[in-house]
Amino acid sequence: MDTVGKWIGRYLKQRDIDAMFTLTGGHIFPLFDGAVEAGIRVIDTRHEQAAAFAAEGWALRTGRPGVYAATAGPGFVNAVSGLAHASVTQSRTLCLAGASPVGEDDKGAPQELEQLRVAEVYTRYAKTVRRTDRVPQYFENAFQHMLGPNPGPAFLELPQDVLYRPMSAEAPTSFGPRPTPRSAGDPRDVERAADLLRHAERPAVVVGGGGFWSGAADELRAFAEATGLPVFTRNAGRGLLPDSHPQCYGGSPGLAVFKADVVLVVGSRFSSTFYYGQFAEGGKVIQVDCNAAALGDNRGIDVGICGDAKLVLEQLTAALDGFSTSAEWISTLDGAVAKRVEKFAPGYHSTSTPIHPMRLLHEINEFADERTTITIDGGDIGVAAARHLRAEHPGAQPSNASILGSLGPGLPFALGAKVAAPDDHVICVNGDGAFGIGAMEMDTAVRLDLPFTCVIGNDLKWGMIERAHVDLFGGDRVVAADLGDRPYEEMVRAMGGYGERVEDPDQIRPALDRARDSGLPACLNVIIDPKIRG
């Protein structure tokens, strides 16, 4: 019998979805049956929050929507933080939530909850599927909204009895997977932008998640090489142009935007993580975004181009034919990079104990190659990792660095990335506090044979919290900040993984080698100096 659950599995497979993340529950059994029949791998995590984040991690590695399923009531509620995170990062994730049977609505059925009203706050599309003949339309609409001009997560509530029903013979077949339209920029806006760049003395380019989701890696490389413009990548855009490329200046755009006279911003919003767009005084700003409503938000702009990043970069490359960036400006930026390296070099090569955080990050950079994906999670160590770790391919650096500042995505992101790209060497860099939020996902990795390396930068405390308490109330009134010295590596060993405690900076690289060579999910508990920030 072709049930709704089996139809959903088939549709998702047609959408190039080959993994579904979940924590099991009776309301969603037919989804699992449909996934098995369609050849979709079911990844069962230890918490629904992790399932939501793992689906986002899969999406951030593949560039395709990630899917997760949560059972009704508490299962869905546990996943809401992941839903909210995807909302602010504009990540394409689809939450499939089980629900009480339609005939038991408002009767106090087991795990009954007003899920739709919650989901509507955080999604671009949210519906309850009550009729089998509407299933194709709702699913296709969900994907079009996820991928459309205001991209982000979608939600479908699936009552238990609907999932078990035979697929309606009256369900229209025209709602099959179809391409999502892309729009190029208005040629007049493109020419205005090109004219600003032609006359700029100190131009800079910043590319964010919009570039990643549009799949603009080749177009960005061609644009950078044709113009010589300096490129900075941030958030999901990290690695879109490899950090090793001569035109790429990494993920810290403050190096240039506070001195540039023209900044081209592609697929990145002017939020708190991007200085609210307050760059060099008197500097001009060009913004490219697929959503017209995002243009000029939080600051005025000189040119706004509403269009897909991939297409607009092609247009700008053609419009700037023959343009070359000032050698003097490039020399200035190169000099600034050299000074930055000189500033942090003592930390990179420090032999002190507890280990200098910069030494840990330097060793990870030396260990990583072009096929390494690094997920980032935490407070102090998370901020430092996002500033200092290199990214060499699209989807190379899923991070918790959003305006939401979620803790806990790192390990699930690593799960999702490993499922998405099994040949990648995946490393999760997180703090001891962030590790504790998702620690049982190391069990998920062991059970499902998903080997990655979790590196804990362990300062034995909530470092940011302790500093704030000391500053506000004094050192004798610090509460809820001490985590203590815990053998996290032994916990992972007990679950069947590889674990090692690292206190000697000269043992960081050998420990990374041993973790990789073990072929197991691994935890390196690295004791770092709590007094030093990156």
N, C-alpha and C positions, 0 to 999 in steps of 0.2 A: 504493500500500500504506500502510495506517495503522500506522506504526511507533510504538514507545513514545516516541521523540523527538517525533513529531508530536502525539501525545496530550498530552504535557507542555506543548507550546506552546499548544494549545487550552485546556487547563486553566488555565494562567497567565493567558491573556487573559480567561477567564471570571472570574478573580480580580481583574480590573482592573489587571493588570500590563502595562505597555506598553513596558518597557525591561528588557533583560538585560545586565548588565555582565560583562566577561570578559577574559581573555587566551587566545587560541586554542590549541588542542591537539587531537591526533588522537583522544583518548579521548572527546571531547564534541562531535564534528561533528554527530551527529544532533540534539542540543539546538539548534544553530544552525539546522538545516534546519526544525525544528519552529517555532522563533521566527519565521523568515522567512514560513512558510506562515500563521502566526497573526497576522501584522502587528505583531510585537513588535520594536522596534528593538534591534539588537545594538550595544552600545557597547564597542569593544575598546580597553582601556587598555594601558599599557606595562609593567605589573607587576600580579600578582594581588592584592597588598596594596591597590593603588589600586582594583581592581575591587570588592573587599569594602567599602572605605570609600565608594566612589561609590554602591554599592547602599544603604548606610546614609544617605548624603546625600540620595538620592532619597526614602527612607522618612521622613527628618526634615523634608522639605519637603512631602510628600504626606499623611503620616499612615498610609500603607499599606505593607505589607511590601515591602522591596526584594529583588531576586533577583540573584545572581551565580553564574557557572559557572567552575570551575577544573579544569584537566586533572589527571590523576593524578600522584601523587608530589610532585615539587618544585613543581608548580603549586598544589596544595592547601596545602603547607607555607608557601609564600609568602603565602597568604591567611589564615593562622592569626591574625596580629595583628589583622586586621579582625574575625575571628570572636570573639576575646577582647574586643575593644573593645565590640562589640555586646552581649556577655554582661553586662558591668558597667553599660552604659547602658540595658539592657533594650530595645534597639532590635530591631525586627522585621525580621530579614533571613534569607533562605533561601540557604544554600550548597549548590549542586549540584556534586558532585565526581565527575569521571570515575574509573574504576578499571579494572584489568586484567580481561579476560574471566573469567567464573566458572570455566570449565574450566581456567584457568591459575593458579588460586589456589595459593599456597605453592610455586610452581615457579621463582620468580625471574623473573617476567615483567617486561618493560620498565616502569619507573616504579612497580613494586609497592611499596606501603607500608601500614603499619597505620593507615589514616586514621580509621577509625571510633573506635578507642580514644582518639585525640587529640580528635576532635570531641565525644565524650561529655563531656569535661571542661567544655566551654564552651557547650554548647547545652541547650535545654530538651527537644529531641527529636532523636535521631540513629538512623538505620537504614540498612542496606544493602539495596538492592532487587534480589533475585535471581530473583524470579518475576514474570512480566508480569501475572498475575491479581491481584497485591497492589498494583500501582502506584497505583490510585485511592485505596485505603485509606491508604497511606503518605503520599501527598501531602496528602490532606485532614487526616490526623492532624497533619502538620507545621504546617499553617496554624492548626489549632485550638490547638496548643501555643504557637505564636508569639503568638497573640492572646488566650490564655486567662488564668487567674488568676495564673499565674507567667510573665509574658510575657518574650520574648527571642528569640534566634536559633534556627534549626533547621538540620539538616544531613541531606542524603540522598546516599548514595554510590550511583553508577549504573555498574555494570560495562559495559564497552564493548559486549559482545555483547547485553546486555539492551536497550540503547538502540536497536539495529538491528532487534530482533525485531518481528514483527507484534504488535500489541496483542491480547492474549488475548480470544477471544470469550467466555470464562468470567469476565472481569473484571466485578465487580458495578457496576451503574450507579447504585446508591444513594449512593455516596460522591462526590457532586457538591459543589460549593461550597455551604456552608450558613452562615447567620449564627452568629457566636460569641455565646453567651449573656452577658448583662450582669446584674449583681446590684446592686440598690439596698442601702443600709445598713439595718441593723436599726432600726426606728423608735424603739426605746427608746434606742439609742446616739445617734441623731440628736438626740433631745430632750435627752439629757444634755449633748451638745455645745452645743446652742442655749442651754441654761440657763447654761453657763459663759460663753458670749459675751455673753449679756444682762447679766450681772453684772460684766463686765470693765470696767475703767477705761482700759486701754491694750491693746486687742486688735490683733492683726496676722494677716494671711493670707499664707502662702507656698505657691505652686503650682509644682510641678515637672513632670517629663516625663509623669507619669501623667495630668495634665490634658490635655496635648497628644495623647497616644495615644488618649484616650477621645473626643477631638473636642469638648472642653468650652468652647470659646471663647464661644459665646453664653450658656451657663449661667453662666460666670464673670462676664461683663459684667453680666448681670441680677442676680447675687448682690451684686456690688460696688455697683451703682447703687441697689439696694433697701436696703442696709444702711449704705452709706457707709464700709465697712471698708477700711483701707489694704491694698493687695495688692502683693506682691513676686513676681516670676516668676524661675525659675532653670532652667538646663540646657535641655532640650527645651521647657520651658514658656515660654521667653522669647518675648514677643510675643503670647502667648495673650490677654492683655489688653494693648493697645498702650501703650507707654511714654508716649505723649501723652495717655492717658486720665487724667482728674483723680484717679481712685482708684488709679492705678498708680504705684508708687514705684521702679520699675526692678528691676535684678537683683542688688542688694547688700542682702540681708535683714539683715545685721548692723546696719544703721541702726536697726532696730526690735526684733529678737528679743532683744537684750540689755537692753531696757528694758520690753518687753511683759509684762503680767501673764497674758495668755492668747494662745497662738500656735496657729492652725489651720494644719496642714501637710497639703496635698493632693497626693498622688502624688509625694512626695519622700522619699528615705531619709536616715537620720542617719549619713552617712559623714563622712570627713575633710573633704570639700569643703563640708560643712554643719555644721561645728563639732561633729560627733558628737552633735548635738542638745543640747549644753550651753548653754542659753540663760540668760535672767535667773534669778538665784537666787530660788527660791520661785515662779517662774512656772509656770503650768499649760499642758499641751500636749495638743492634740487632733490625732490623726493619722488620715488617710483614705488607704487603700491597697486595691487590688484583691486583694492577697495577704495573707491573715491572718498568715502567718509573718513578714511585714515589720513588723507593728505592734509598737511598743515595742522594736525592735531597737536596741541600743546605749544606750538610756536608757528609764527608765520613763515611761509616759504616763498621763494622767488619763482620757482617753476614746479608744478605738480604734474606728474605723468601717471595717469590711471591706466595700468596695463600689466600684463604678465611679465615677470622679470626676464624670463628667457627671451621673449620676443622684443622687449624694449632694449635689452643689451645688444641684440642684433641690429636694431635700428640705430642705436648710438654709435656702434662700431662703423656702420656705413656712413653716418653723418659726420664722423670725425676722421674720415679718410685723409691721411697725410699729416694728422696732428701728432705732435710729440711733446712729452712733458719736459719742463725745464730741468736740465741737468743740475742746476744749482739747488733746486728744491729737493730733488732726489738725494743729492749729497747731504743736504741738511737732515733729511730723515734718516739716512744711513748713519750719520754722526750721532743722532739721537738714539738709535738702536745700539750703537757701540757703547754709548754712555750708560744705557740701561743694563747691558750685559756686564759692564765693568762694575756697576753698582751692586749687582746681585752675585757677582763671581765669588766673593768670599763665602757666601752661603752655599753656593753650588758645590764648592770644594771643601766645605767645613769638615773637620774631623772630630768636632766636639760631641759630647754626649751629655744629656739626651740629644738625639739626632736633630740637626737643623732641618726645618721643613723644606728649605730650598735644596738641601742635599738630596732628600728623598725624591723631590720632583725632578731634579737633574738626572738622577739615576734612572728614573722611569723614562725620561726623554731619551737617554742613551740606549736603553733597552728596546724601546719601541721601534717598529719599522713601518713601512707604508701600508701594511695590512693590519695594523693595530687599531682597535677601537677602544677609547677610554671614556668610561662614564664617570661623572663627577657628582658628588653629593657631600654636603656638610657646610659648616660655617666658615671658620678661618681656613681650614685646609681646602674647602671647596672654592673659596674666593681665590686663594693662591694658585690652585690647580688650573682654574679657568684662565688665569693671567699667564701662567708659565708653561703649561703643557702644550706641545705641538699637535697639530691636526694635519693629516696628510691625505685624506680622502673625504668625499662627501659622506656625511653621517658619522664622522670620526669621533665626535665629542658630545654625545648627549649629556646634558647638564641640568642641575636644579637651579641654574642662574636665571630665574625669571622674577617678575615683580611679586609673584606669590611666595617665593622663597621656601618652597616645600622642602622638608627633610624626609628622607626615605625613598626617593626615586632611584638612587644609585644602583642598588642590587637588582631591583626589577628591570631597570634599563639594561643592565648587563645580561640578564636572562633573555630579554627580548632581542637584544643585539646578537647574542650567540645563536638563538634560533634562526634569526634572519640571515646571518652570515656565518655558518659553522666553521669556515676556514679562517676566520679572523682570530687573532689572539685578542681576547677581550679582557680589559683590566678595569676594575671599579676602584676609584680612589675616593675614599670617604673618611669622615671623622669617626671617632668612637661613639659619639652620640647618634649620628645618622645611621651607623651600622646597627645599633641596637633596635632601631625602628623596623628594619627589614631583615634582621639576622636569620630568621628561619627560612628565608629564601635560599640560603646555602643548602638546606635540606632539599629544596626543590631541584637545585642544580645537581645534587648527588643522585637523587632518585631518577632524574630524567637524563642523566649523563650529558650535562651541559657544562663542560669544564671552562671556567674563567678564573681569573685571579682577583681576589678582593684584597686591596691594600688599605689597611687602616692607619691613618695618621693619628696616633693615639696620644693625646695630651692629658688623658685621665680626667677630663672635665668638659663641661659646656664652656669653652673658652670665651666666646663672645659674651655669654651671659655673666660669667664671673667678672669680666672687665666692667661691664655696665653696672653691676651691683656695687663694685668697689668705687667707681666714679660717682655713683648717685648716693650711696648710703655709707660708704666706708668699708674697709677690709674686714672689720669684725662683724659685719651684718650680711655676709654673703650666704644665701640659702639656695637650695635646688640647683646647684651648679657642679657639685663634686660627683664624679662617676667612679673614681677609684681605679685601681689597677686590676683588670679582670683578664683571665686567660682565654680570650676569644678564640685564639688559634686551637686551643684544646677542645673547645666546643665543636669546631668544624671537624677536627680529627675524629671526635666521638661519633659524628654523623657519617663518617666514611670518606671525608675529604682529606686534603693535605693542609697542615697547619704548621706555622713556624713563627716564633717570636724573634724580632730583630731589634737589637740594642746597639750594635756596632755599625757605624755608617759604611764601613768597608764590606759589610756582609749584605748590603741591600741588593746589589747586582747578583751575587751568587744565589741569594734567596729567590729573586725573581726567576732565575734560570731553573732552580730546583722546583719551584711552583709550576712553571710551564712544563717541565719535563716529567712531572708526576702524572700528567694526563688526567688529573682530578680537579674538581672544583677546589680552589685553594684560598687560604686566608693567611696573609702576612700581617702580623700585629706589630707595627713599627712604632716604637716609643719615641715621640718627638718632644722637643723643648716647648713647654707651654708658654714661655716668656717671649717667644719669637713669632712674629706674623710674617706672611709672605708679601 
